[in-house]
Amino acid sequence: MSASHDSPPTPESRRSFLREVATLVVGAVVTAVPALAGLFAFLDPLQRRGGAAGFVRITSLEALPADGIPRKFPVLADKVDAWTKSPAAPVGAVYLRRTDAKTVRALNVVCPHAGCFVDYLPDRKSYFCPCHNSSFASDGTINDPGSPSPRPLDSLEVEVRHEREVWVRFQNFQAGHREKKPVA
């Protein structure tokens, strides 16, 4: 009769096992902390939104005629796309017009119907979208009740700073909707 007999572990083998486990745990922590920090730093730009979120300086008040005729201006802003930052890149355009000596109105140049760019026609004193013949008054309201545009031209918030600088809170809106929905 032979019995298999397991010998109890020696204190040296237990210490050796605990030392190896402790080494693995410390090594995992020491490796994981910088790896996770690097991963968060790498993915952080993907969580940010780019574009012109605040006000953008467009022009000076002197560049706008006092007679209320709209003028088209490009909107230049720092553009951030994940890891790339482009200074003073075109992000859109606006029509600006004076309504009195120190008041300015801004309209986005994009037609709310299908996203085409509208033109201002001085002889008609109105905006015209060449894509589907939408027509808008000089204040941006729809001229023709049969117009395919679901809403007037999109107005934008304007500030006149230092009594001469025209700043606009620029943003684009989704085309084809009755209500103004900002583009994310």
Residue pairs with C-beta under 8 A, 6 or more apart in sequence:
45 80
45 82
45 83
46 82
48 80
48 82
49 184
50 79
50 80
50 81
50 82
51 77
51 79
51 80
51 91
51 171
52 75
52 77
52 78
52 79
52 91
52 170
52 171
54 169
55 157
55 159
55 167
55 168
55 169
56 75
56 76
56 77
56 91
56 167
56 168
56 169
56 170
57 165
57 166
57 167
58 73
58 75
58 94
58 96
58 106
58 166
58 167
58 168
59 73
59 96
59 166
60 164
60 165
60 166
61 98
61 102
61 104
61 160
61 163
61 164
61 165
61 166
62 164
63 71
63 166
64 71
64 96
64 97
64 98
64 104
64 166
65 71
65 98
66 98
66 101
67 98
68 97
68 98
68 99
68 138
69 97
69 120
69 122
70 95
70 96
70 97
70 107
70 120
70 127
70 138
71 95
71 96
71 97
72 93
72 94
72 95
72 109
72 120
73 93
73 94
73 95
73 96
74 90
74 92
74 93
75 90
75 91
75 92
75 93
75 94
75 168
75 170
76 88
76 89
76 90
76 91
77 88
77 89
77 91
77 170
78 85
78 86
78 87
78 88
78 89
79 85
79 86
79 89
79 91
80 86
91 170
92 108
92 109
92 110
92 170
92 172
93 108
93 109
93 117
94 106
94 107
94 108
94 109
94 156
94 168
94 170
95 106
95 107
95 109
95 120
95 127
96 104
96 105
96 106
96 158
96 166
96 168
97 104
97 105
97 138
98 104
99 105
102 160
102 163
103 160
104 158
104 160
104 166
105 139
105 140
105 155
105 158
106 155
106 156
106 157
106 158
106 168
107 127
107 140
107 153
107 154
107 155
107 156
108 153
108 154
108 155
108 156
108 170
108 171
108 172
108 173
109 117
109 118
110 116
110 117
110 118
110 154
110 172
110 173
110 175
111 117
111 118
111 129
111 131
111 132
111 134
111 149
111 153
111 175
112 149
112 150
112 151
112 152
112 153
112 154
112 173
112 175
112 176
112 177
112 180
113 129
113 131
113 132
113 134
113 147
113 148
113 149
113 150
113 175
113 176
114 129
114 131
114 132
114 148
114 175
114 176
115 175
116 129
116 130
116 131
116 132
117 129
118 127
118 128
118 129
118 134
118 136
118 153
119 127
119 128
119 129
119 130
120 126
120 127
120 128
120 138
121 127
121 128
125 137
125 138
126 135
126 136
126 137
126 138
126 143
127 135
127 136
127 137
127 138
127 140
127 153
128 134
128 135
128 136
129 135
129 136
129 149
132 148
132 149
133 147
133 148
134 142
134 144
134 147
134 148
134 149
135 142
135 143
135 144
135 147
136 142
136 143
136 149
136 152
136 153
137 143
140 152
140 153
140 154
140 155
141 152
142 149
142 151
142 152
150 176
150 177
150 178
151 177
151 178
151 179
151 180
154 173
154 180
156 168
156 169
156 170
156 171
157 168
157 169
158 166
158 167
158 168
158 169
159 166
159 167
159 168
159 169
160 166
160 167
161 167
171 182
171 183
172 182
172 183
173 180
173 181
173 182
173 183
174 181
174 182
174 183
